[in-house]
Amino acid sequence: MLKSRIAAAIAGSLIWVGSALAQETIKVGANLPMSGPNAELGEIFSQAASIAVKQINADKMLSKPLELAIEDSQATPQGGVVAMNKLVSVTKVPYVLSAYTAVSKAIAPIGDRAKVVSINGGAVGPDLAQLGDYFWNVIPLVNFEAEVLIPFVVKEKGLKNIALIFVDDPLGEAVQKVLREQVPKAGGKLVGELQVQRSTQQFASIAANVRQLKPDAVYIASFGTQENQIIKQLRDNGVTQQLMSYSAMSTPSIAELPEAKGAWYTTQSADFTASALGQRVAKEYKDLSGKDANAYVANYYNAIMVFGILAQQLEKAGKAITGPNLLEQRRASPTFELVGGKMTFQENGTVAAPVQIREIDGTGPGKLIK
């Protein structure tokens, strides 16, 4: 089922979510991984965005139907640049969804030059806060997640010796930098830093290194199917220590992985039960995917709703829906009521949100432990 949905999504490299193919529409773009080892997340992101598009059209928030043009980044900088150029130059959208730190850093200059807003709901590299006026984030960055997790692990759980396994891309390097700061600050010690290439899928030698280091806990900074393989092969090769990671560990496939049971991960707080809006989104996502909504669903739903609200405000003011006008309007009205509650953009285009720690127990998002 997953493969068939993804195949449908990338057919022709462009799909339209909306019902008004024959009439004039307002278009926004999505530069997401719809194929390859990270397609599971691309499907979650695109489905959440499509729910927001559907609701904006059903509620007639805008003067014309909203359409979502999805291009496949394959979660690579090269793929992201090709997709971004098409969305900016051919589809001519004023607003593009982004994901993955490396992809986001590659496409940000294109958006900046074209004055097209890119908005990220999945990448967490701290330097994403420094990509310019036209790059926004609706997800707390990994430094905020580490500031919650590391003191919990070191001070409350007494797991002072931490080993890091990190992928050799901007996300992994960003986590390495954050842990080098946060672990000693909490009173712990980073006893090993094990880098893996992005294409690597065999981790027996990494597991051997972990066994030799004898840490109290292992932090994994990877994503997609590679993260699944690291977890599985660490356990298969005798690593019994506490595993932990950031929000990339919140995927359904990891939740169902027996070897992941007991692992801790951080994610932003996204309580779908706290409001009628959250309940509506969670129900529509469940109907669409058959799965429980997680923080990524909230992020990409919220990212599209931010556009819908800003565009609605611009139309009421008689202004064109352009990147510069969206930026000006966001600065004038930076607070939004969305899934998860009130969200306020800071001047640098980032948001602050509560972060929680969850334990994987085989039941969707897992057990809330802090």
Phi, psi and omega per residue, in radians:
M1 nan -0.741 -3.140
L2 -1.068 -0.828 -3.106
K3 -1.089 -0.685 -3.123
S4 -1.161 -0.646 3.122
R5 -1.174 -0.730 -3.136
I6 -1.158 -0.743 3.129
A7 -1.031 -0.718 3.113
A8 -1.130 -0.627 -3.077
A9 -1.200 -0.624 -3.057
I10 -1.694 -0.044 -3.127
A11 -0.973 2.145 -3.110
G12 1.272 0.071 3.124
S13 1.135 0.048 -3.089
L14 -2.598 2.224 3.039
I15 -2.214 2.805 3.129
W16 -2.082 2.169 3.058
V17 -1.743 2.010 -3.066
G18 2.593 3.015 -3.014
S19 -1.982 0.044 -2.922
A20 -2.037 0.987 -3.113
L21 -1.057 -0.557 -3.012
A22 -1.575 -0.069 -3.094
Q23 -2.128 2.896 -3.105
E24 -1.128 2.446 -3.066
T25 -2.410 2.941 2.953
I26 -1.775 2.262 -3.026
K27 -2.003 2.413 2.941
V28 -2.188 2.732 -3.070
G29 -1.888 2.851 3.048
A30 -2.437 2.130 -3.123
N31 -1.915 1.504 -2.908
L32 -2.249 2.730 3.127
P33 -1.376 1.770 -3.097
M34 -1.782 -0.037 3.084
S35 -2.522 2.905 3.126
G36 1.498 -2.947 -3.008
P37 -1.207 -0.151 3.139
N38 -1.942 0.253 -3.085
A39 -1.129 -0.484 3.125
E40 -1.005 -0.765 3.130
L41 -1.241 -0.652 3.111
G42 -1.037 -0.660 3.122
E43 -1.163 -0.740 3.108
I44 -1.056 -0.837 -3.100
F45 -1.053 -0.835 -3.049
S46 -1.214 -0.612 3.115
Q47 -1.170 -0.716 3.104
A48 -1.097 -0.753 3.120
A49 -1.110 -0.680 -3.113
S50 -1.153 -0.543 3.079
I51 -1.130 -0.736 3.111
A52 -1.130 -0.729 3.104
V53 -1.035 -0.801 -3.131
K54 -1.054 -0.743 -3.122
Q55 -1.222 -0.697 3.100
I56 -1.042 -0.741 3.125
N57 -1.230 -0.715 -3.136
A58 -1.131 -0.636 -3.131
D59 -1.521 0.030 3.127
K60 0.850 0.879 3.137
M61 -1.245 -0.485 -3.065
L62 -2.075 2.870 -3.067
S63 -1.263 -0.361 3.128
K64 -2.329 2.770 3.087
P65 -1.057 2.510 3.094
L66 -1.629 2.382 3.102
E67 -2.145 2.584 3.125
L68 -1.993 2.034 3.103
A69 -1.716 2.040 -3.071
I70 -1.827 2.202 3.027
E71 -2.006 2.580 -3.054
D72 -1.575 1.948 3.097
S73 -1.440 -0.322 -3.024
Q74 1.019 0.254 -3.123
A75 1.079 0.426 3.106
T76 -2.051 2.597 3.098
P77 -1.000 -0.719 -3.120
Q78 -1.111 -0.808 3.120
G79 -1.125 -0.650 3.131
G80 -1.149 -0.679 3.133
V81 -1.156 -0.772 3.107
V82 -1.039 -0.807 -3.129
A83 -1.116 -0.736 -3.113
M84 -1.142 -0.744 3.123
N85 -1.058 -0.667 3.125
K86 -1.190 -0.764 -3.133
L87 -1.120 -0.668 -3.088
V88 -1.365 -0.797 -2.981
S89 -1.612 -0.530 -3.079
V90 -1.781 -0.959 -3.135
T91 -1.323 -0.482 3.061
K92 1.036 0.979 3.105
V93 -1.596 2.666 3.083
P94 -1.630 -0.048 -2.908
Y95 -2.705 2.266 -3.045
V96 -2.355 2.307 3.005
L97 -1.337 2.443 3.122
S98 -2.268 2.885 3.102
A99 -2.760 2.696 3.117
Y100 1.324 2.318 -3.058
T101 -1.073 -0.834 -3.091
A102 -1.114 -0.738 3.119
V103 -1.126 -0.787 -3.091
S104 -1.078 -0.718 3.141
K105 -1.197 -0.527 3.141
A106 -1.302 -0.624 -3.047
I107 -1.593 -0.305 -3.067
A108 -0.999 -0.753 3.121
P109 -1.083 -0.581 3.118
I110 -1.141 -0.812 3.106
G111 -1.110 -0.665 -3.131
D112 -1.126 -0.777 -3.134
R113 -1.149 -0.673 -3.095
A114 -1.520 -0.079 -3.071
K115 0.988 0.824 3.061
V116 -1.964 2.276 -3.129
V117 -1.299 2.268 2.928
S118 -1.892 2.391 -3.127
I119 -2.286 2.216 -3.018
N120 -1.839 2.331 3.088
G121 -2.167 0.100 -3.057
G122 -2.311 -0.469 -3.112
A123 -1.504 2.646 -3.022
V124 -2.302 0.175 3.111
G125 -1.031 2.273 -3.079
P126 -1.020 -0.530 -3.114
D127 -1.291 -0.036 3.030
L128 -1.182 -0.216 3.072
A129 -1.390 -0.062 -3.033
Q130 -2.132 0.487 -3.059
L131 -1.709 0.201 3.043
G132 1.837 3.016 -3.053
D133 -1.097 -0.488 -3.029
Y134 -1.683 0.182 3.051
F135 -2.025 2.043 -3.091
W136 -2.026 2.733 3.092
N137 -2.228 2.373 3.011
V138 -1.971 0.354 3.123
I139 -2.286 2.396 3.048
P140 -1.077 2.433 -3.089
L141 -1.424 2.892 -2.897
V142 -1.119 -0.436 3.099
N143 -1.091 -0.614 3.083
F144 -1.195 -0.658 3.130
E145 -1.164 -0.765 -3.123
A146 -1.154 -0.597 -3.139
E147 -1.138 -0.355 3.076
V148 -1.603 -0.783 -3.018
L149 -1.274 -0.821 -2.998
I150 -1.098 -0.813 3.073
P151 -1.056 -0.612 3.094
F152 -1.094 -0.807 -3.083
V153 -1.188 -0.820 -3.020
V154 -1.362 -0.871 -3.012
K155 -1.469 -0.795 -3.054
E156 -1.464 -0.623 -3.117
K157 -1.735 -0.179 3.087
G158 1.250 0.341 3.119
L159 -1.645 1.566 -2.936
K160 -1.529 -0.497 -3.082
N161 -1.721 1.989 -3.025
I162 -1.986 2.332 2.984
A163 -1.877 2.465 -3.120
L164 -1.993 2.278 2.947
I165 -1.957 2.103 -3.041
F166 -2.409 2.533 -3.124
V167 -1.390 2.584 -3.064
D168 -1.479 1.096 3.041
D169 -2.456 3.097 -3.065
P170 -0.993 -0.558 3.124
L171 -1.161 -0.883 -3.112
G172 -1.063 -0.735 -3.138
E173 -1.171 -0.585 3.102
A174 -1.169 -0.729 3.115
V175 -1.142 -0.714 3.092
Q176 -0.969 -0.805 -3.128
K177 -1.091 -0.748 -3.119
V178 -1.154 -0.761 -3.120
L179 -1.201 -0.591 3.074
R180 -1.045 -0.505 3.129
E181 -1.531 -0.806 -2.966
Q182 -1.343 -0.633 -3.072
V183 -1.140 -0.915 3.096
P184 -1.089 -0.636 -3.137
K185 -1.034 -0.589 3.140
A186 -1.481 -0.092 -3.132
G187 1.734 0.173 -3.140
G188 -1.815 -3.009 -3.128
K189 -2.399 2.315 3.065
L190 -1.508 1.737 -2.955
V191 -1.484 -0.212 3.128
G192 -2.907 2.527 3.095
E193 -2.222 1.884 -3.028
L194 -1.927 1.900 -3.106
Q195 -1.568 2.437 3.084
V196 -2.176 2.535 3.087
Q197 -1.255 2.642 -3.067
R198 -1.056 -0.534 -3.104
S199 -1.528 -0.117 -3.063
T200 -1.191 2.385 3.084
Q201 -2.241 0.025 3.130
Q202 -2.015 2.175 -2.964
F203 -2.256 0.392 3.116
A204 -1.074 -0.713 -3.125
S205 -1.200 -0.594 3.081
I206 -1.139 -0.737 3.118
A207 -1.081 -0.688 3.117
A208 -1.096 -0.710 3.102
N209 -1.120 -0.686 3.124
V210 -1.114 -0.766 3.131
R211 -1.041 -0.681 -3.126
Q212 -1.197 -0.633 -3.126
L213 -1.235 -0.504 -3.131
K214 0.915 0.954 3.102
P215 -1.332 2.949 3.012
D216 -1.456 -0.493 -3.106
A217 -2.657 2.728 -3.116
V218 -2.155 2.160 3.080
Y219 -1.707 2.210 -3.134
I220 -1.878 2.130 3.121
A221 -2.056 1.383 3.097
S222 -2.473 -2.848 -3.141
F223 -2.891 2.927 3.099
G224 1.146 -2.694 -3.080
T225 -1.148 -0.411 3.101
Q226 -1.098 -0.696 3.122
E227 -1.093 -0.733 3.098
N228 -1.030 -0.784 -3.098
Q229 -1.166 -0.665 3.108
I230 -1.064 -0.830 3.140
I231 -1.024 -0.892 -3.077
K232 -1.073 -0.807 -3.047
Q233 -1.318 -0.486 3.011
L234 -1.065 -0.845 3.135
R235 -1.143 -0.740 -3.132
D236 -1.097 -0.441 -3.089
N237 -1.862 0.469 2.911
G238 1.508 0.179 3.076
V239 -1.471 2.028 -3.055
T240 -1.901 -0.056 -3.068
Q241 -1.189 2.872 3.098
Q242 -1.029 2.261 3.059
L243 -1.776 2.589 3.124
M244 -2.711 2.800 -3.101
S245 -2.836 -2.970 3.100
Y246 -1.785 -2.807 -2.992
S247 -1.115 -0.260 3.089
A248 -1.098 -0.291 3.133
M249 -1.439 0.083 -3.053
S250 -1.633 0.339 -3.110
T251 -1.407 2.683 3.102
P252 -1.039 -0.621 -3.099
S253 -1.199 -0.584 3.068
I254 -1.273 -0.659 3.115
A255 -1.021 -0.557 -3.116
E256 -1.571 -0.034 -3.082
L257 -1.438 2.039 -3.113
P258 -1.005 -0.610 -3.112
E259 -1.205 -0.303 -3.113
A260 -1.512 -0.177 -3.064
K261 -1.020 2.288 -3.122
G262 1.643 -0.187 3.139
A263 -1.230 2.618 3.128
W264 -1.876 2.485 3.034
Y265 -2.567 2.694 3.100
T266 -1.747 2.622 3.027
T267 -2.769 2.768 3.104
Q268 -1.192 2.656 3.096
S269 -1.276 2.164 3.118
A270 -2.412 1.480 -3.087
D271 -1.480 1.796 -3.104
F272 -1.293 -0.248 -3.088
T273 -1.566 -0.140 -2.986
A274 -1.381 -0.222 -3.107
S275 -2.571 2.806 3.097
A276 -1.108 -0.625 3.115
L277 -1.096 -0.827 -3.138
G278 -1.069 -0.712 3.125
Q279 -1.129 -0.678 3.130
R280 -1.121 -0.774 -3.132
V281 -1.159 -0.778 -3.133
A282 -1.059 -0.695 -3.140
K283 -1.178 -0.783 -3.120
E284 -1.158 -0.611 3.107
Y285 -1.198 -0.717 3.115
K286 -1.084 -0.740 3.121
D287 -1.113 -0.655 -3.067
L288 -1.347 -0.737 -2.988
S289 -1.907 -0.367 -3.045
G290 1.420 0.112 -3.089
K291 -2.118 2.823 3.063
D292 -1.310 2.517 3.126
A293 -1.256 2.507 3.057
N294 -2.145 -3.004 -3.069
A295 -1.094 -0.561 3.116
Y296 -1.106 -0.626 3.097
V297 -1.092 -0.790 3.106
A298 -1.058 -0.751 -3.067
N299 -1.086 -0.848 -3.061
Y300 -1.374 -0.496 2.956
Y301 -1.102 -0.852 -3.113
N302 -1.086 -0.666 -3.121
A303 -1.053 -0.735 3.108
I304 -1.249 -0.651 3.141
M305 -1.175 -0.561 3.044
V306 -1.027 -0.783 3.083
F307 -1.074 -0.808 -3.091
G308 -1.037 -0.735 -3.123
I309 -1.203 -0.784 3.137
L310 -1.132 -0.739 3.140
A311 -1.118 -0.676 3.098
Q312 -1.088 -0.742 3.126
Q313 -1.134 -0.684 3.121
L314 -1.141 -0.752 3.139
E315 -1.094 -0.703 3.125
K316 -1.131 -0.514 3.130
A317 -1.543 0.018 3.124
G318 1.294 0.432 -3.113
K319 -1.855 2.666 3.112
A320 -1.259 2.618 3.108
I321 -1.537 1.568 3.135
T322 -2.163 2.883 3.098
G323 -0.998 -0.881 3.128
P324 -1.039 -0.688 3.134
N325 -1.223 -0.623 3.074
L326 -1.103 -0.726 3.114
L327 -1.118 -0.788 3.139
E328 -1.081 -0.726 -3.116
Q329 -1.206 -0.658 3.102
R330 -1.115 -0.666 3.107
R331 -1.191 -0.583 3.139
A332 -1.336 -0.574 -3.109
S333 -2.328 1.358 -2.985
P334 -1.441 -0.097 -3.043
T335 -1.874 2.370 -3.084
F336 -2.311 2.484 2.996
E337 -1.665 1.903 -3.000
L338 -2.347 -3.030 3.046
V339 -1.085 2.252 -3.078
G340 1.716 -0.145 3.096
G341 1.901 -2.698 -3.065
K342 -1.353 2.317 3.128
M343 -2.217 2.234 -3.117
T344 -2.126 2.219 3.076
F345 -1.348 2.388 2.974
Q346 -1.457 2.970 -3.064
E347 -1.035 -0.556 -3.113
N348 -1.481 0.170 3.056
G349 1.479 0.180 3.088
T350 -1.808 2.926 3.081
V351 -2.232 2.624 3.019
A352 -1.821 2.404 -3.136
A353 -2.597 2.648 3.096
P354 -1.060 2.459 3.133
V355 -1.982 2.405 -3.137
Q356 -2.112 2.811 3.070
I357 -1.958 2.275 -3.124
R358 -2.163 2.694 3.099
E359 -2.004 2.239 -3.134
I360 -1.217 2.179 -3.118
D361 -2.299 0.231 3.108
G362 1.496 0.096 -3.108
T363 -2.131 1.438 3.083
G364 1.025 -2.144 -3.079
P365 -1.251 -0.121 3.088
G366 1.539 -2.993 -3.029
K367 -1.651 2.290 3.073
L368 -1.289 2.144 3.134
I369 -2.007 -0.245 3.052
K370 -2.847 nan nan
